[in-house]
Amino acid sequence: MIRPKEEWKKQLEAGLPPKNELVQRNKAITAHYANWYLENQQWFKWAGMAAFASYQVGVALALSELLYAPDGMVAKKPKEETGFFTNLFKLYGFAFDLIFSIPVALHDFATRQLLLNDLDEIKNGNDEIFGDIAWAHAAYLEGGIKEIEANVSEREREYMLAGFKLIDEGAALLKQNKDVEKARQMIREGNVKLLRHEQLNTLQPIFDRISPLGKIVVSFGSALDFEGALAKGEKCMASFSEHFGYTATLTGAKSVTNPENRWQWIEENVLPIWKKVDEGYAENSGLKARLTAMAAKEPTMLQQVSGFANTIYPVLGLRG
């Protein structure tokens, strides 16, 4: 029996923390993507990429926790009740202050609020992608392509439905051990269609609402880090600003919020690296280790947040 789309969405939403728990909710979303890839690596390539992308969004969301309360971050003696970072203060004490030095400029309410508004949009984007595409993965696993066909809207046909149809056809060939190369190519193309749906139909309205300053910040922060998933010496970072150059990114000549610029980066930089990463998947691979950590919601974000902050602060003309 076909289940309505809203039922699939409610089922997935029930397993997530509330929306005001930004970092924990992001970890849960990332874990869903990672698990789908780990359990269906031959089919769900988009989910693997989405896990890394969602993890990077989690870094930005963790940074937003810093921006909400900069005074608390530089205090030598945190109060007993300090919210999200209470336990981290207890563990790291003064060492924490050496990792993060909150820029004085962020004490200016207007600047800080502007960035926080943009980070809220990024958080919304993370939620909307999950709400828009996750249900179809769950439906496909349980009910097959017919479950998706019965539930897609008109806007979901061009890329989402077409993508899952290609994945389904490729998966059928793999099961029969026929035309294996053709099957793998169909699955790759199907997952790229899911990516196009995500980028053009789901993310673009979010990016359109980001402030001019935020568009520069987001462009510098847009990177997929596959460190550990490739052999030493191989390029494992797909960075928007590195791909187009820091000057072009800083001036806004190239922006990740521009759909043409973003898709060019994805085609020329992200997808080639991800293809190598995905093809290297094995039982003892670095890729499996990283995704397993994401699936387990392991708390490994502090160093990532530090690196993200050190990249973004100079762009804003702030002290890092």
C-alpha positions as CSV (number, residue, x, y, z in Angstrom):
1,M,0.0,0.0,0.0
2,I,1.3,3.4,-1.0
3,R,2.0,5.7,2.0
4,P,1.5,9.5,1.6
5,K,4.5,11.7,1.4
6,E,3.6,13.6,4.5
7,E,3.6,10.3,6.4
8,W,7.1,9.6,5.3
9,K,8.1,13.1,6.3
10,K,6.5,12.8,9.8
11,Q,8.3,9.5,10.3
12,L,11.7,11.0,9.6
13,E,10.9,14.2,11.6
14,A,10.0,12.2,14.6
15,G,13.5,10.9,14.8
16,L,15.2,14.3,14.8
17,P,15.8,16.7,17.8
18,P,13.7,19.9,17.8
19,K,14.6,22.7,15.5
20,N,16.0,24.9,18.2
21,E,18.7,22.4,19.0
22,L,20.7,23.4,16.0
23,V,23.9,21.4,16.3
24,Q,22.2,18.2,17.6
25,R,19.6,18.3,14.9
26,N,22.3,18.7,12.3
27,K,24.2,15.7,13.6
28,A,21.0,13.6,13.4
29,I,20.4,14.7,9.8
30,T,24.1,14.0,8.9
31,A,23.8,10.6,10.5
32,H,20.7,9.7,8.4
33,Y,22.7,10.5,5.2
34,A,25.8,8.6,6.4
35,N,23.7,5.6,7.3
36,W,21.9,5.5,3.9
37,Y,25.2,5.6,2.1
38,L,26.9,3.0,4.3
39,E,24.0,0.6,3.9
40,N,23.4,1.3,0.2
41,Q,26.8,2.4,-1.1
42,Q,26.2,1.1,-4.6
43,W,23.0,3.2,-5.0
44,F,22.9,6.3,-2.8
45,K,25.9,8.4,-3.9
46,W,24.0,11.6,-3.3
47,A,23.5,10.6,0.4
48,G,27.2,10.2,0.8
49,M,27.9,13.7,-0.5
50,A,25.1,15.1,1.5
51,A,26.6,13.6,4.7
52,F,29.8,15.6,4.1
53,A,27.9,18.7,3.1
54,S,25.6,18.5,6.1
55,Y,28.7,18.0,8.4
56,Q,30.2,21.2,7.0
57,V,26.9,23.0,7.7
58,G,27.2,21.7,11.3
59,V,30.5,23.4,11.5
60,A,28.8,26.7,10.6
61,L,26.0,26.0,13.1
62,A,28.5,25.3,15.8
63,L,30.2,28.6,15.0
64,S,26.8,30.3,15.3
65,E,26.7,29.1,18.9
66,L,29.9,31.2,19.4
67,L,28.4,34.2,17.8
68,Y,25.2,34.1,19.9
69,A,27.3,34.6,23.1
70,P,30.8,36.0,22.4
71,D,31.3,37.4,25.9
72,G,30.9,33.9,27.4
73,M,33.5,32.5,25.0
74,V,36.2,34.8,26.3
75,A,35.3,34.7,30.0
76,K,38.0,33.2,32.2
77,K,35.5,31.6,34.6
78,P,32.3,30.4,33.0
79,K,29.2,30.4,35.1
80,E,27.6,27.1,36.2
81,E,24.9,27.5,33.5
82,T,26.3,28.6,30.2
83,G,24.2,26.6,27.7
84,F,25.7,24.6,24.9
85,F,29.4,25.0,25.8
86,T,29.1,24.3,29.5
87,N,30.8,20.9,29.4
88,L,33.4,22.1,26.9
89,F,34.5,24.8,29.3
90,K,34.9,22.3,32.0
91,L,37.0,20.1,29.8
92,Y,39.2,22.6,28.1
93,G,39.4,25.5,30.5
94,F,41.9,28.1,29.5
95,A,43.0,26.0,26.5
96,F,39.7,26.8,24.9
97,D,40.5,30.5,24.9
98,L,43.6,29.7,23.0
99,I,41.6,28.0,20.3
100,F,38.9,30.7,19.9
101,S,39.4,34.4,20.2
102,I,36.1,36.1,19.4
103,P,36.7,39.2,17.3
104,V,35.9,42.5,19.0
105,A,33.9,43.6,16.0
106,L,31.4,40.9,16.6
107,H,30.4,42.7,19.8
108,D,28.8,45.2,17.4
109,F,25.2,44.1,17.4
110,A,24.4,45.0,13.8
111,T,27.4,43.0,12.4
112,R,26.8,40.0,14.6
113,Q,23.0,40.0,14.0
114,L,23.6,40.2,10.2
115,L,25.8,37.1,10.3
116,L,23.4,35.3,12.6
117,N,20.5,35.9,10.3
118,D,22.5,34.4,7.5
119,L,23.4,31.4,9.6
120,D,19.8,30.9,10.3
121,E,19.1,30.7,6.6
122,I,21.9,28.1,6.2
123,K,20.3,26.1,9.1
124,N,16.9,26.4,7.2
125,G,18.6,25.1,4.1
126,N,19.9,22.1,5.9
127,D,16.4,21.4,7.2
128,E,14.7,22.0,3.9
129,I,17.0,19.7,1.9
130,F,16.3,16.9,4.4
131,G,12.6,17.6,4.3
132,D,12.6,17.8,0.5
133,I,14.7,14.7,-0.4
134,A,15.1,12.4,2.6
135,W,11.5,11.1,2.4
136,A,12.2,9.8,-1.1
137,H,15.2,7.8,0.1
138,A,13.1,6.2,2.9
139,A,10.2,5.5,0.6
140,Y,12.5,4.0,-2.1
141,L,14.1,1.6,0.4
142,E,10.7,0.4,1.7
143,G,8.4,0.6,-1.3
144,G,10.6,1.0,-4.4
145,I,10.2,3.4,-7.3
146,K,6.4,3.2,-7.3
147,E,6.3,4.7,-3.8
148,I,8.1,7.8,-5.1
149,E,6.1,8.0,-8.4
150,A,2.9,8.1,-6.4
151,N,4.1,11.0,-4.2
152,V,6.1,13.4,-6.3
153,S,4.9,16.9,-7.1
154,E,5.3,18.4,-10.5
155,R,8.5,20.3,-9.4
156,E,10.0,17.0,-8.3
157,R,9.6,15.1,-11.6
158,E,12.4,16.7,-13.7
159,Y,15.2,15.8,-11.4
160,M,14.2,13.9,-8.3
161,L,11.9,11.3,-10.0
162,A,14.1,11.1,-13.0
163,G,17.1,10.6,-10.8
164,F,15.5,7.8,-8.8
165,K,14.3,6.1,-12.0
166,L,17.9,6.0,-13.2
167,I,19.1,4.7,-9.9
168,D,16.4,2.0,-9.9
169,E,17.2,0.9,-13.5
170,G,20.9,0.8,-12.7
171,A,20.3,-1.1,-9.4
172,A,18.3,-3.7,-11.4
173,L,21.1,-4.3,-13.8
174,L,23.6,-4.7,-11.0
175,K,21.4,-7.3,-9.3
176,Q,21.3,-9.2,-12.5
177,N,25.1,-8.7,-13.0
178,K,24.4,-7.3,-16.5
179,D,26.1,-4.3,-18.1
180,V,27.8,-3.4,-14.9
181,E,29.6,-0.3,-16.2
182,K,26.4,1.0,-17.8
183,A,24.5,0.3,-14.5
184,R,27.1,2.2,-12.5
185,Q,27.0,5.1,-14.9
186,M,23.2,5.2,-14.7
187,I,23.4,5.3,-10.9
188,R,25.9,8.1,-11.0
189,E,23.8,10.1,-13.4
190,G,20.7,9.5,-11.3
191,N,22.4,10.8,-8.2
192,V,23.6,13.9,-10.0
193,K,20.0,14.6,-10.9
194,L,19.2,14.4,-7.2
195,L,22.0,16.9,-6.6
196,R,20.6,19.3,-9.3
197,H,17.2,19.1,-7.6
198,E,18.7,20.0,-4.3
199,Q,20.8,22.8,-5.7
200,L,18.3,24.4,-8.0
201,N,14.9,23.7,-6.4
202,T,15.6,23.6,-2.7
203,L,18.8,25.6,-1.9
204,Q,18.5,28.5,-4.3
205,P,15.6,30.3,-2.6
206,I,17.6,30.1,0.7
207,F,20.7,31.6,-1.0
208,D,18.7,34.4,-2.5
209,R,17.7,35.6,1.0
210,I,21.3,35.8,2.3
211,S,22.8,39.3,2.8
212,P,25.6,40.6,0.5
213,L,28.2,40.2,3.3
214,G,26.8,36.7,4.1
215,K,27.1,35.6,0.4
216,I,30.9,36.3,0.6
217,V,31.2,34.5,4.0
218,V,29.2,31.5,2.7
219,S,31.3,31.4,-0.5
220,F,34.5,31.2,1.5
221,G,33.0,28.6,3.9
222,S,31.8,26.4,1.0
223,A,34.1,23.4,1.0
224,L,33.7,19.7,1.2
225,D,36.6,18.1,3.1
226,F,37.2,14.4,2.3
227,E,40.4,14.2,4.3
228,G,41.3,10.6,5.1
229,A,39.1,9.2,2.3
230,L,41.8,9.4,-0.3
231,A,45.5,8.4,-0.5
232,K,48.1,10.8,0.8
233,G,49.0,13.4,-1.7
234,E,45.6,13.3,-3.5
235,K,43.5,16.4,-3.5
236,C,40.8,15.8,-0.9
237,M,39.3,19.3,-0.5
238,A,36.7,20.8,-2.8
239,S,36.8,24.5,-1.9
240,F,34.7,27.1,-3.8
241,S,37.1,30.0,-3.0
242,E,40.2,28.0,-4.0
243,H,38.6,26.8,-7.2
244,F,37.6,30.3,-8.4
245,G,40.3,32.3,-6.6
246,Y,40.2,34.4,-3.4
247,T,40.0,37.7,-5.2
248,A,37.0,36.7,-7.3
249,T,35.3,35.3,-4.2
250,L,36.1,38.3,-2.0
251,T,34.8,40.8,-4.6
252,G,31.7,38.7,-5.2
253,A,32.6,38.2,-8.9
254,K,32.1,34.5,-8.1
255,S,29.6,33.5,-5.5
256,V,28.4,30.1,-4.3
257,T,24.9,31.7,-4.0
258,N,24.9,32.2,-7.8
259,P,23.5,28.9,-9.3
260,E,25.7,29.0,-12.4
261,N,28.9,29.6,-10.4
262,R,27.8,26.9,-7.9
263,W,27.0,24.3,-10.5
264,Q,30.3,25.0,-12.4
265,W,32.2,24.4,-9.1
266,I,30.3,21.2,-8.5
267,E,30.9,19.8,-11.9
268,E,34.6,20.9,-12.2
269,N,35.7,20.3,-8.6
270,V,33.2,18.6,-6.3
271,L,32.0,15.7,-8.4
272,P,35.5,14.6,-9.8
273,I,36.8,14.4,-6.2
274,W,33.7,12.7,-4.9
275,K,33.9,10.1,-7.7
276,K,37.4,9.2,-6.6
277,V,36.4,9.1,-3.0
278,D,33.3,6.9,-3.7
279,E,35.3,4.5,-5.9
280,G,37.8,4.0,-3.1
281,Y,35.1,2.8,-0.7
282,A,36.1,-0.4,1.0
283,E,35.5,-2.2,4.3
284,N,38.7,-0.7,5.9
285,S,38.7,2.6,3.9
286,G,39.1,6.0,5.4
287,L,35.8,7.0,3.8
288,K,33.9,4.3,5.7
289,A,35.6,5.3,8.9
290,R,34.6,9.0,8.5
291,L,31.0,8.2,7.5
292,T,30.8,5.7,10.4
293,A,31.8,8.5,12.8
294,M,29.1,10.7,11.3
295,A,26.5,8.0,11.5
296,A,27.5,7.6,15.2
297,K,27.1,11.4,15.7
298,E,30.6,11.6,17.2
299,P,31.4,15.0,18.6
300,T,34.4,16.0,16.5
301,M,33.5,19.5,15.5
302,L,35.7,21.8,17.7
303,Q,38.8,21.7,15.4
304,Q,36.6,22.0,12.4
305,V,34.9,25.1,13.8
306,S,38.3,26.6,14.7
307,G,39.5,26.1,11.1
308,F,36.2,27.6,9.7
309,A,36.5,30.6,12.0
310,N,40.1,31.2,11.0
311,T,39.1,31.2,7.4
312,I,36.1,33.5,7.8
313,Y,37.3,36.1,10.2
314,P,40.1,37.6,7.9
315,V,37.5,37.8,5.1
316,L,35.4,40.1,7.4
317,G,38.4,42.2,8.4
318,L,38.2,40.8,11.9
319,R,40.8,39.5,14.3
320,G,41.1,35.7,14.1
